[in-house]
Amino acid sequence: MKLLLLVLIIFGSTLLIAHPASEVNLVFDNDNSMLSVNFKHDVKDVDKHFIFEILVFLNQDQIIEQKITRQDKLEGGTLSYKIIDAKPGDTIKVKTNCNKTGKKSAEIEI
């Protein structure tokens, strides 16, 4: 019983400090076919708690999967992708995954 209580306390503590990105902002530059992904994810240590995976979808099809081992800064990070197949009317969706727990996504129409 004491072991179960200890496990629940430790697991609960981890969930309190783990969280998804608070914001994911997308900007697409039509002239250069460049997607800029800016995410806010406040952490105390970018080597231990970070956004580790970014998935990019073009009209429902996953076109990019990137794994990273740390984020740029304590407040979040920025990534850029060239998407030459994107055209007006298309939708780009980006999903971010935290290495502790939590997912956050954003979508933009070209």
C-alpha positions in Angstrom: 0.0 0.0 0.0 2.8 2.4 0.9 4.6 1.6 -2.4 1.4 2.3 -4.4 1.0 5.6 -2.6 4.7 6.5 -3.3 4.3 5.7 -7.0 1.1 7.8 -7.3 2.8 10.8 -5.6 5.9 10.5 -7.9 3.7 10.1 -11.0 1.5 13.0 -10.0 4.5 15.2 -9.4 5.8 14.5 -12.9 2.5 15.4 -14.5 2.5 18.7 -12.6 5.8 19.8 -14.1 5.3 18.2 -17.6 3.2 20.1 -20.1 2.6 20.6 -23.8 3.6 23.7 -25.7 1.4 26.6 -24.6 1.4 28.0 -28.2 2.3 26.9 -31.7 2.3 29.7 -34.3 2.7 29.1 -38.0 3.7 31.5 -40.8 4.0 30.4 -44.4 6.0 32.6 -46.9 4.4 31.9 -50.3 7.3 33.5 -52.2 9.9 31.1 -50.8 7.6 28.1 -49.9 8.9 28.4 -46.3 7.0 27.4 -43.2 8.1 28.9 -39.9 7.0 27.1 -36.7 7.4 29.0 -33.5 6.4 27.2 -30.3 6.2 28.5 -26.7 7.2 25.8 -24.1 8.5 27.3 -20.9 10.9 24.9 -19.1 13.7 25.1 -16.5 16.2 22.8 -18.4 16.1 22.5 -22.2 18.1 19.3 -22.0 15.6 17.4 -19.7 12.2 18.9 -20.7 11.6 19.9 -24.3 9.5 19.5 -27.4 11.0 16.4 -28.9 8.9 15.8 -32.0 7.4 17.9 -34.7 5.0 16.5 -37.3 4.0 18.5 -40.4 1.0 17.6 -42.5 0.0 19.0 -45.9 -3.8 18.4 -46.5 -4.0 15.4 -44.1 -0.8 13.8 -45.4 2.2 13.7 -43.1 5.2 15.1 -45.0 7.7 15.8 -42.2 8.7 14.1 -39.0 11.5 15.7 -37.1 12.9 14.5 -33.7 15.0 17.0 -31.7 17.0 16.4 -28.5 16.5 19.9 -27.0 14.7 23.1 -27.7 16.4 26.4 -28.6 15.8 28.3 -25.4 14.0 28.0 -22.1 10.9 29.7 -23.6 10.5 27.5 -26.7 11.9 27.4 -30.2 11.6 28.1 -33.9 11.9 25.7 -36.8 11.7 26.2 -40.6 10.7 23.9 -43.4 10.6 24.3 -47.1 7.4 22.9 -48.5 7.5 23.2 -52.3 4.2 21.4 -52.9 2.1 23.8 -50.9 -0.3 25.9 -53.0 -3.1 28.4 -52.3 -6.1 26.7 -50.6 -3.9 23.9 -49.0 -3.9 23.4 -45.3 -0.7 22.9 -43.2 -1.0 21.4 -39.8 1.8 21.0 -37.3 1.8 18.8 -34.2 4.3 19.2 -31.4 5.0 16.6 -28.7 6.7 17.1 -25.4 9.2 14.5 -24.2 7.5 14.4 -20.8 3.8 14.6 -21.7 1.4 16.6 -23.8 0.7 17.6 -27.4 -0.2 20.8 -29.1 -1.0 21.5 -32.7 -1.8 24.5 -35.0 -3.2 24.8 -38.5 -2.8 27.4 -41.3 -4.5 27.7 -44.7 -2.3 28.8 -47.5 
